[in-house]
Amino acid sequence: MPRPVQLHTIGLIGYAFALACTSALACTGAPHRTPSGPPSALSDQTSHRQPADLVLVGGDILTMDPERPRARALAIRGELIVAVGDDADIRPLFGPETRVVDLAGRMATPGLVDGHCHLFGLGSALEAVSLEGTKSPADAAKKVAASASGRAAGEWIVGRGWDQTRWPSRQFPHHSVLDAQVPDHPVAVRRIGGHTLWANRAALAIAGITRATRDPPGGRIIRDDSGEPTGVFVDAAMELVEKHIPEPTPAVRRRRILRAAHLAVLHGLTGVHEMGIDDATVAVYRELAASGQLPLRVNAYLSGSAELIASLSQRTPEPDSGTSYFSVRGVKLYSDGALGSRGAALLAPYSDDAQNRGLALLTADQLQNIAEVAASSGWQLAVHAIGDAGNRVVLDAYQAAIERRPGADLRFRVEHAQVVALADLTRFGQLAILASMQPTHATSDMRWAEARLGPERIRGAYAWRAILKSGGRIVAGSDFPVEQVSPLLGIYAAVTRQDRDGNPPRGWYPEQRMTLEEIIHSFTVEAAFAAFVEHRRGQLRPGYAADITVYDRVLTGDRSLLDTHIDSTIVGGRIAYERKIERP
């Protein structure tokens, strides 16, 4: 059985004793902060003269450093790695207060970073009604009703997770089902993908939604045969209801962020790319980072509202120093909707809905203007694009901005890059555009994606290998809370293209699989590159931030990934999470 992480205080003569010792010391307190500086500030002579604070020995360390891909040991002082090599290389750095982690053959990698997620959204979801796994509209409504107990009359009930593709009817639900169970509270619950909202009559009344209400640009109100709203709103139409939900207070935002952040660290994440937050949430993040309360690093992207875009050139990005716990230098926008709700913008109609090509949320002119403003003012763009039309219009806008600035280091991103026309796949590599993709989207959507797209378009969907082959860079993430938090599930999906039951046996379009090292590279090196911190994070090498994920075994590209545990998560040289193992 794999051995747990063991922390020991040893002296120069205590190395053998340390490896044999079985007691563990808890590591607590706020994250240690040290002044940042260039990696070259730590010379080999200085590194070997001063004792390390923490060392890892006896492991299989996948460094992602092309100059030394594998190692057995490393040493940390403060927030930075000061040495990487064999156990004997690290031994001179032991001091009276050095703590040693005996990996006992287990694997460690650079800290895994979720390249596209919603951390504050996860915290909100953890406090909302979860409708994941519900078997019908009535089943979902019963869960909503159960959550109403103890709430004040008229208090809003929000939630997420229903999925009509898993219900017998496969149809969108009707507000009457919610009305029957929850008549006294306004209800607004999002579909699992986050691009569709289901509301009851009480919510419709507060929002003033009637048959006379028009579909907003980039949105759709689902109506019955007589033209009456059914209570389901797609993409931009969701705002008609959600703008009436009271905003959370700073204290509530703080609680939600911390709850989600600690869950993320438990799953081995040392950082996240937080996609689409407002200024009120930014203010809380800044406060948490300044007070040392954030247990992981957050690279945030502002939510691209019309007001933000209008003022973008007057705002100043807050770049990551390399050891920052919070930064914001990007803007998140939406080109189209989601495939599951048929809101993804397609070049030709849906194969299972001949009258529908999805929803374009921004025009080509709007995207080109925004790309120009962002490129001119130092902001990184990250644009959600699911359908092949949604992707093409983003790639066109990016190309125009890039070609006007030869040699500029823009690092523009396409979020999801889910369905790409075959002719467009090579543009990621040619234009140095980052493809921010979430492997578990493929294994979640494979039940119905080909029915939406048909046998030809599906060849450009979730096409990881094709993008890598073109020279493109893939930044891996999960999109939680749309998917589960654990990055190990994304690694498993990438190397197998199978669900947790091992289906389909050879994998879904297995030619698009990634290797184990490729997907770890996407969760580490590429995540650092996307945040402009590749000189300080993403690899385990001297002078880099000591962000490390430790597993209970050596990772292999098979089903054992589903049984793998995170043994510890190290952020900035501090053990932020350690798995407790019950011994007989």
N, C-alpha and C positions, 0 to 999 in steps of 0.2 A: 504493500500500500504506500502511496506517495507520502512523504513526510511533510508535516506542517512547517510554515516559516517559524524559525526560532531566533530570538534576539538575545544576544549575550554581551555583557561588558567584559572585555579581556585586556590583558597587557601584552607586551611584546613576546612574552614567553608562554602566552596562553592559547596559542592557535590550536593545538591538538585538543586541549581541554574544551575550547569553544565548540569544536565540531562534535564533541561527545555530549555536551551539555544538553539537557532537555527542558529546562525552565524557560519561560518566555516573559519578557518585560513589555508591558503595554506602552504604546507610544501615543501620548495625548497632547492637547494644547493646540493653539492656533498655528497655522502654517508658518514656518520660519521664513523670514524675508531677508535677503541679502542684496546689497546694491548690485545692479546689473552692470556688465561691462563686456567688452569683446572677448571671445574665447582665448585670444592670444595673450590676455592679461595673466593667465596662469601658465607659468613656464614649467617644464618637466622638473627642473631643479627644485622649484618651490613646492610643487606637488609632492615630491618624494621626501621633502624635509619635514613637512607638517603632518601630524597624524590626521587620519580621516575620521569623520563623524560616524559614518555608516559604510559597511562593506558587504557585498554579496560574494559568496564563494561557492565553489563546487557545483556550478550550474551549467546549463546549456543556454548561453545567452546569445540570442539573435540580435545583433547590434544594428542592422540595416546600414552599417558603415561600409561602403565598398572597399575601403582599405583594410578592414579587418571584420569580415562578416560574422564570425563566430568568436566567442570568448568563454571563459569559465568564471571570471571574476571581474568585479569593478569596485571602485572606491568613490565615495561621495564626501564632499566637504561643503557644508552650508547647503545651498540650493544646486550646486553644480557637481558634475562628474569630474574627478581629477585624474583617474587612471582606469584603463581597461586592459585586461590581459588574462594570464593564467593565475592560479592561486599564488604561485611563488612571486609573481610580479607585484601582487597587492600586499603581500605580507609585510614589507617594510613600512607600510602606512598604518599598521596597528599601533594604537596608543592606549594609555590607561583608560580613557573614556570611550574608546571606539566600540561601536555596536556591530556585531557580525550576524548576518543572515546566512545560514547554511542552506543552500538551495537543494542539496542532496540529489543532484541530477535533474531537477525540474527546470523548466524553461522560463526565461524572462525575455521580454521584448521592450522596445521603447514604449512609452505609455500610449495606449490606444486612445484615439481621439475620434469622436463622432463628428463627421464632417457636415452633417445636416440633421438638425434636430430642433426641438422646441422645448427647452428646459423649463422655462416658465409655464409653457403650455402643459408640460407633464405635471408640474406641481398643481396646476389648476385641475387637471384631469383626476389627480389622486384625491381631490376633495369633491369631485363631482360624481354624478351617477354613472357608473360603468355599464354600458349595454352590450359589451362584447359577449359573444356566445349566445345571445338571445335567439330563440327559435322561431319567432313570429312577431308581428306588430303587437299582438295582445300580450305576449310574454314580456316585450320591452316596456309596454305601458304599465304592467304590474310592478316591474322594478322601479320605474319612476314613482309610482304611487307609494311603494314601500319607503322610499326616501323622504316622502312628505311628512312622515310622522315627526311631530315636535317642532315643525316649522311654523312661523307666524303666518297667518292668513295673508295671502297676496304675495308672499316671498317667491322670487323666481327660483325655478329648479332648472339647472343646466346639466348637461351630460354629454357623453360621446360613446361611440362604439358600435351602433347598430349597423347592420350590413344586409340590405335586402337581397343580395345575391346568395345569401345563406338561408333565406326563408323559402318556404314551399312556393309561394306566389311569384317570387323574384321581382315583385312590383314595389314601387314606392308606397309608403303607408299613407293613411288619411288622418287628419286631425281628430276625427270623431272617435278613433280608438283611444287616443289620449284623453279626450273630453270625458269619456265614460269612466275613466279611472282617476283622473286628476282634474276636477272641474274648478277647484278653488285656488289654484296656483298657476301663474303663467309658466309654460314649459318651453324650453328651446334646447333640443338635443341634436348634436351633430352626428352625421354618418362617420364611420370609422376613418374614411379618408380625409375628413375635415372640410369637404367642399360642398356638402349638402346639409341642410338644417330641416328638422322636423319640429313643428310648433303646434300647440293646441289652440283652441278657440280663444281662451283667455289672453294668450300672447298676441294673437291676431288682432284682438280688440284694442289692446294697449297700443299696438303699432299702427292701428287704423287701416289694416289691410282689408280690402273689399274686392269684389270682382272688377271694380273700376280702376284699381291700382295697376299701373303699367309695369311691365318688366323693365328694370333699369339696364343701362348699357353694361354688357358683360355678365348679365344675370338672367335667371329665368324663374318665374313663379309657376310651379306645376299646378295645373287646373283640371277640373273634371270635365265631362262632356258638355256641361251647361255653362262652363266658363268660370265657375266658382273656385277660389283657391283651395287646394287640398291641405294646406299647411306645410308643404314641402317647398323649400327655396334652394336654388342652386347658385353657387358662386356669389357674384356681386349682390344678388337678391337677398342673401342672408343678412346683409347689413340693415335691411328694412326692419328686421326684428331685433337683431342683436344690439343695435345702437340704443335700445331702450333698457338694456340690462345695466344695472348700476355698476360703476367702475370699482374695482377692489381698492382698498386703502393701501398706503405704503406698508403698513404692518402686515396686511394679508399677502401682499406681493413678496415681502421678505420671507414670510413663513413658507410660502409655496416654492420659492426658489431654493431655499435651504433643504426642504424636504426632498425635492427632486435631485438636487446636487448630491446629497448623501446617498441616494439610491444609485445614481450614476457611478459614483466612486466604488460602491459595493460591487458593481458589475465590471470593474476594471478600467473605467474611463478616467483618464487624467485631464481631459479637456473636451470641450464641445464647441461647435460652431452653432451659435444660437440664431435661428433664422426668423427675423421679422418681429422686432419688439418696438414698443413706443418709448417716448422720452420719459414717461413716468417709471417704466420698468428699468430703463437705463440708469435713472437716478438711484434706484434701489441697488442695482448691481454695483454701481460706483461706491456706494456706502459700504456694502458688504466686502468688496475688495480692499478698500482703504482700511477697514477695521480688521482685516485678516481672517474673516469668517468664511470666505469661499473655499471649499475644500478642493476645487479643481479650477482649471483655467477656462475662461469664457471669451471666445472671439465672437462678438455680436454683430448682427446686421440689422440696421434700422428698417422698420416696416415702411415701404415706399408709398405713403399716402400722397394725395395730390398736393397737400400743404407742404410736405417734406420736399417733394421734387421741386416745387416752386422756390424753395429757399436753400436748395442744396449747395449752390455755388457760394452762399454766404456762410456755410457751416464748415467746420474744420474737423477732419478725421482724427481719431485718437488711436494711432498705431500701437502695436504690441512691441515692447522693448526686447522681447525674447524671453523674459521672465515675468511678464505681466500676468496678473490674475483676471484682469478685465480689459478689453480693448474694443473699440468700435470704429471700423474704417470702411464698412461696406453697407450697401443698401439692397434690400430684398424686394423684388417685384414679381408680379404674376403675368405671364403671357397668356395663359389659358387655364382651363379647369382640370378636372381629374378624369381618368379613363373609366373608373368604376361608376361614376354618375353621368357618363357620356358628355362631360363638359370639356374634355381635351379637344383642342382644335385640330381637325384632320384636313388633309388636302383633298380627300374624297369622302363621301358619306360613310358612316359607320356600316359595317357589314351586317349588323343586326338592327339597324335603324336607318333605313334608306333616306329618310327626310332630314337627317341630322348630321351636321359636320362639327358639332361642339361649339364652344364659346371662345371667342377672341377677346381677351380682357384689355389688351392694349393694341393700338394700331401700329403699323410699320413706322409711320411718321413719329408717333409718340415715343416708340422705343429708340429710334435713331436720335431724337432730340435728347432723351434722357441719357443715352450712352455718351453723347457728345459732352453734356454737362458733367457727368461723372468723370470722364476721362480728363477733362480740363481742370477739375477741381480736386483730383486726387482720391476720389472715392472708387472703391471696387464694386462692381455690379454683380449681383447674383439673381438671375431671373428664372423663376419656375417655368418649365416648359415640358409638357407631357406629350402632346400630339405631334405628328410630323409637321403640321402647319405651324403649330406653336413654336417648335424648335427652329424651323427655317426662318421665321421672322426675327427671332432672337439672333441667330447666327448671322443673318444679313446685317442687322443693326451693329453687332459687334465688329463685323468685318469692315464696315464703313469707318467706324471710329479707329480701328487698328491701322487701317491703311492710311489714315490721315496723320498717324504718328509713328512712323517707322522706328523700330527699336524701343518704343515705350514699353515699360513693364506693367501692363494693366492687370493681368491675371483675372480677366473677366470669367465668370462662372455661369454654366447652365445647370440649374437645379433639376435633377431627375433625369433629363435627357432620355426619356423613357421610350418614346417611339420616334425614331429618326428615319427619314427617307434614306434609302441606300446610297443615293448620290451625295447625301450630306454627311455621312459618317466620317469621311476623311477630313472634313473641315476642322474638326477638333484639333487634330495634329498639325494641320497646315497653318492654322491661325493661332496656335498656342492658347486655345480656349479650354478651360478646365471643365470636365464632365463630372459633376457632383451626383453620384448615383448610389442607390440604396439596394443592396443585393436581395434583401427579404421582400422587396416589392415584387420581384420576379416570381418568387415561390408563393407569395400570397395571391398574385393575380393570375397565375397560370391556369387556374380552373376555368376562367372565362375570357381571358385576354384575346385568344385567337378568334373567338366568336365575335368580338367587337371589331377586330382588325382584318380578319381573313388570312389565308395562307401565304400571301405575298408580303403584305405589310409587316407581318409578325417577324419576318427575317431581320428587320431593322429595329426590333423592340428588345429592350434589356440587353443590348448587344455589347457586352463588356469586351469580349475578345476582339471584335471588329474595331472598336475604338482604340484599344491598346495597339493593335496591329498597325493602325494608321499613324502611330506616334503620339496619340492623345494621352492625357494624364487623367486618371480616375481618382477622385476624392471620395472615399467610402463613408457612408453614414447609415442611419436607420430611419430617420424621419419620425422618431418617437415623439408623441404618444400614438402616432398612426400605427407603428410597429412596436415590438417589444424593445426594451432598453439594451439588452445584452448584445455587445458587439460580436460575441462568439456565434450568435445565430446568424449574423451577417457573414461571418467568415465561413460558416458551414454552407450557407446558401450559395456563396460565390464559388466554392470548390466543388459542390455536388449538383447544384440546381435541382435539388430535391426538397420535399417537405420533410417534416420530422419523422414521418412514417417510412421514409425512404422511397417515396414515389415522385415521379415515375422511375422505374428501376435504373435506367441509364442516365437519368437526368433530363430535364426539359430543355430541348435544343442544347444538348451537351457541348456542342462545338463552341459555345460562348462562355464556357467555364473559365475561371481564373485559377492559377496555382496558389498554393498556400502562401508562398512568399510574396506573390503579387498582391494578394488581398491585404496581407499585413502591411506591406509597403503603402497601400492606399489608405489604411487607417493610421499611419504614422508619418512617413516621409511626405506623402502627398498632402496630408492634412496640414503639416507644418508649412509646406510650400504655399498652399492656398491662403494661409494666414501671414505670409511674408516673413516667417521666422525660421526658415530652413537652416539658417546659420546658428541657431541656438536650440532647436528642438527637432524631434523626429528621428534622431539617431542616438545611439549610446556611444559617446566618444568624449574625450577630455574637453572641458570647456562648455559642454552642452548641459542644458537643464536636466536635473536628475528626476525625470518623469519616467516611471517604469511600471510595467504590468507583469506580475508574477503569477504563473499558473501552477496547478497541482500535478502537472505532467509535462512531457514534451509534446507539443502540438503536432498532429498529423492530419492530413487532408482527407479525413473520412468521418464516419458517424461518431467516433470517439469525441469529436468536438462537442457533441450534445451532452456528454457526461463530464466535460471538463469544468473545473471550478477555478475561480479567481482566488488565489491564496493571499495576495496582498496587492495593494495599489499605492505606489509611492509618487508623491507630487512635490516637486521642489525639495527633494531630499527628506521629506517627512513621510512616514508610513501613515497614510490617511485612512487605510482600511486594512485589517488583518482578519482572515477567516479563523473563526474559533472551531476547533475540532475536538469532539468529545472522544476521550480515550477510555477503553474498557477498564 
